[in-house]
Amino acid sequence: MNNLYFCYSQLYQLSYALPIYRKIGGVFLVRNIKKWIQFVKYTRGIARPGNRVPLLKIPRMKIHDSRQPIPWQGIFLSPSVSSFHAGTRENIITIYTGHGSGDKPYFGPGIPDKMAAFDYHFIAGPKNLAKLKDINVDLPFEKIIKIGNMRFDDYLNQKIDRSQVKKRLGIKDNERQTILYAPTWSWGNGTLLKYGARFCKELSAHYNLIIRPHGHDRMQIPKLRCWAKKEGLSNICFSNPSNLAENDTMDDFLVSDLLISDVSSVMYEYLVTQKPVIIIKNDFKDHHEMPHEMKINSIAEHYDESIPMLTLIERSFRMHAQKKPDYLALRNNCFYFNDGKSAQRAVEFLSKIRMKQV
């Protein structure tokens, strides 16, 4: 689609907009040379035919300082509230896609005003509206576009090749069950530095282990990988959320059998799998106040070191058939539709507003 632009603050956030790009293309706005290098490194292979930079085979992009007004007319999608300066409002349409449906609050100053400034919000589900309500952002009806979670589409439509994902991650033992450990970062008191090495030692002897840190902690991957190799540990894989071409979250979801997390929004997105979740307790207190029917805490097991993690994993697998209806109900309470057509709904809306803009 001409005049469709994708803005972002951190590269991993773009995974929430990529389902639209894969259908209709667009141009990515990169803040500076440093971000350009990162974009080139991690987006090779995801470009649509006819919508890529020659030779590099990455999506089309433009370097634009986000502190400056946008000089082009068009539709601008952003997963971040602070990824661009809107500038002259008459020339652009802005849409917020968000980048998660967890219980952590929105991060940064002036969030309510920034949220209200978007022309439209693509809403993944009732939980996102509840989060906005909790910070006293009451969007008018015409700004709320109910889309569903676009990231779920490929998973629900069974478009992900399990064998290819395992090969890409380096999972070799197909007889073992696979545990996904996906903690948040320091904003949320993430647990990677506290438990990453421990889980490598304890779990890799019994399970395949995928460690997927938050995008802000991706630099810990080489350190932890080298340490595990030095310790002679095997059956451990690492998934970099910034590597959009190689490590999609839904890929990790597909090949895993259970999730361990803390306060990451990944816990709620993992509901698409209907597989068990274990929550690591930490001392992060600044949660959104959510309705009971939109909280995972009462369903998942909780780890606080009083019971070994291996015991909790075994119990989670044993009790999952009994809890699965609760996981399904929670998914439907948190996300709209769950029918594999969310990206298509977004594309149809973009087509409508584009016709009005022309």
N, C-alpha and C positions, 0 to 999 in steps of 0.2 A: 504494500500500500504506500503510495506517495505521501510525503509529508507526515509520516508517522515516526516519532522519535521515542527512544527509550533512555531515560535518565536514571542514574543510580549514584549512591554514595559508596557502597562496598560491592565488589564484584559478585559475591555469593548471593546478594539480594536479587540479582537479575534472573535467578532461577524461577522467580515468581512471575516473571513477564515473558520468559522464553516460549511458553506454549502458544502465545499470540504470535510471536516472531516466526515460529515454525510454520504457522499457517499463512501469514500474509506479508512477512518481511518487515522492513523498517530500517532505521538508522540509529546507531547507539552513540550517545554523547559521552565522550571521555574527558575527564577534567583537565588532565595535564600529561606530560610526557611519561611520568612514572606510571600513571594509570594506563597509558597507551601500551607500554611494555607488558604490563600485567594482562591487559585485554588480549593482546596478540598471543601471549604464552598459553592462555587458558581457554581460548575460544576456537582454536583450529579444528575444523571439521564440523562445526555446527551451522555454518552459513547455508542459507537457501541457495539453490541454483539461480544464477542471475542476480543475486543480491549479496555478492561477496567482493572482497578486495582481491584483485588478480594476484596470482602467485602465492600469497599468504593463505588464501582460502579461509579467511575469517569474515565475519559479517561486516557490512559497511559501517563506517563510524566517522565521526567528526570530533576534533578536539575543541572543547568549549569550556571556558572557565565558569564554573557554576555560580561564582559570585557576581557575574555580569548578566544583564538582561538577555534573554534569548532573542536573536535577531531574525529568526525564521518564523513563518506562519505554519501552523500545523497542529497536530494532536500529540501531546506529550504525556507519556505514561511513566510513572515513577513508583517504585516500591518503597521509597524513603521520603519522609516528610521534609528533609533538608537537602535534597539532591540537586535542586536548581533554583535560580532566581526567575520568578515568573515574568517580570518586566511588563511590557505593554500587554494588558489583558485582552484587548480587542483582537489581537492577532493570533492568539493561541487558545487551545482547549487543554486543560490539565486534568489528568485522571490519576488517582492514587490507587495502586494495586495492593499495597501492604506487603509485608514479608514475614508473616507468621501469625498464629492464632493462640499464642500462649498466654500465661498469666502474668508475665513481666509487664510493667508499665511502659508506655512510649517514652523513648529516651531523648532528652534535649530540651532546651528552653523554648517557650512560646508554642508548645505543641497544639493546644486548642485552636489558636488563631491560624496556625499553618494548616491544620486539618480543614478548618472551615474555608480556607482560601481555594482549595481544589474545586474545580467545576463539577467533578463526579468522583464517586468512590465505587470501585469494584469490590463488592462485599462477598467474602467467602462463606459467611454463615452468621447465624445469630450471635455467636460468641464475639465476633468482631464488633457488632453493634453494641453488645453489652460492655465491651472494653471502652468504646467511645462514650457511652453513657456514664461510665465510672469516672471519666475525667471531664464530665459536664459538656461534652460536645454533642449537641442535638442537631443532626443534619436534617435539612428539609427533605421531604419525600422525593423530590425530583432529582436530588443528588445521589440517592442510594440506588445502585444498580446491582441487583442480586445475581451473582455469577456462579457461585460455588467455588471450590478450590480447583483451580486450573491444573495444578501439579498432579492431582489425582487421576487425570484423564488417561494417561498412558497405562497406569497401573490397572485401572478399572477395565480398560479396553484390551488388556493382555497384550500390549504392544512391546513389552520389554523381553528381551531374550535372556533367560536365566543363565544359560551356559556361557554366553558372551560376557555377562556381568561377572560371573565367577572367574573366568579367565582373566579379565581385566584387573580384578582385585587381587588375583593370585591365590584364590581358594582352591586347594588341591584335594583335600579330604572330603569327599562327598558323602561319607557315612556319618560324619559328625553333624550335629545341629550347630547353628551359627548364631552368635550373640552380637548384637550391635550396641556399642557404647557411644552415645552421642550427647556429651555434656554441653552446657552453655559456657560463656566466657566470664570474665571478672564482673561484668554487669549482670548480676544474678548469682555471684559467688560460685562460679563454675567449679566442678570437681576434678577436672582433668589432671592437674598437678598433684592433687591429693591421692587419687585412686588409679590413675592411668597405669603406672608401673605395677601396682598391686594386682590389678585385674589381669594384666598380661601374664603374671606369674601364676595366679590362682586359676584363671579360666582357660588358658590356652592348653593346659594339660588334658582338658575334657571336651572343649568346644573349639570351633573356629571362632575367632574374635575379630570383629571389624571395629576399629577406632575411628570415629568421625568427629573431630573437634569442631567447635564453632569457627566461623570464618576468621574471627580475630585471633584465634589460637592456632591457625594452620602452620605457623612457624615452629610449633612444637613437634610436628610430625617427624622431620628428619632426626631430631634429638631422640625421640622415643624409639624410632626405628633402629637407630644405631645402638641404643642401649639394649634393646631386645635381642639384636644380633649378637652383641657382646656377651649377653647372658645365655646364649644358646637356645633361645625360645623360638618356637615355630608355631604355625597355625594362627599367626597374627597378621592382619591386613590393615592398611590405612587408607582412608578416603578423605580427599581434600575438597571441602565444599566450594572453594573458589575455582576449582578445575571443572568448569561447566561442560567441557567436552568429554571428560572421562569419568567423573564421579557425581552423577546425579543422585539426589537423595532417594528417589523412588527406586533406583537400582539397588541401593543398600537395603531398602525396605523389603524388596522382593526376595532377596537371597537370605535374609535373616529370619530367625524364628522367634526372637524375643528382643526387646529394647530395654537398655538401661540408660536412664537420663537423670536430670536433676530438676531444673526449672525451665528447660529449653522448650520452645514451642514445638519441637520435633515430637514430643510426647503426644500432642493432639493430632498432628498429621499422621502419626503412626497408626491412628485409629482406622485408617483406610484399610489396613492389613487385617484387622480383627485378631491380631496376635498379642500376647501378653506384654505388659510393661512393668518395670520395676523402677521406682522413684528413689533416688538417693536424697536423704534428708540433709539439708544444710541450714545455715542461719540467715538466709535471705528472707526478709520480712516484707519488702515493699511490693506485695502482689496486688493485682487488681482484685477487687471484690466481685466475684462471679456468682451467679445463681447456682444452687446445688446441682442442678441437672446439667451444668456445663463444666463440672470439675471432675478431674480424673482421680483425685486423691482417694476417694472412697472405694475405687475399683482395683487400682494397682497395689502391688506389694510395696513395702517401704523398707529401705536399707539404712540402718544407723549403726552398723557394726556389732549390734547385740546378737545377731544371727548371721552366720557366714553367708556370703553371697551365693556360693554354690547351693546351699540349702534353700535359699529363696528362689533361685532359678528352678530347681527341681520341683518345689511346691507350686510355682507359677505354672509350669507345664502340666502338673497333675490336676490343678484346679481350674484350668482354662476352659474346659468344656462347660463347666458350671457358670463361669463368669462371662462367657462369650456374648450372651444376649445383652448384658450390661454394656459391654464394649460397643456393640452395634447401636444400642439406644443412645449412648454418649456421642458416637460419631454423627448420628442424625440430628442430635440436639445442637451440635456445634457447627455443622456444615450443611449448606443447602444442596439439594439435588442428589449428589453422589451417583450420577448416571453416566459419567464419562463424556459429558457434552459441555463442560463449563467454558473451555476455551472457545468453542463455537458460539456460545452465547455472547462472549466478549467481542468476538469478531463481528457478529451481527449488529451489536450496538455501535461499534466503531464505524461500520458502514453507514448506519443511519445518521450519525452526527457528522460524518464526512460529507454526506449529501447536503446537509444544511449549511456546512461551511463553504462549500464551493459556490 
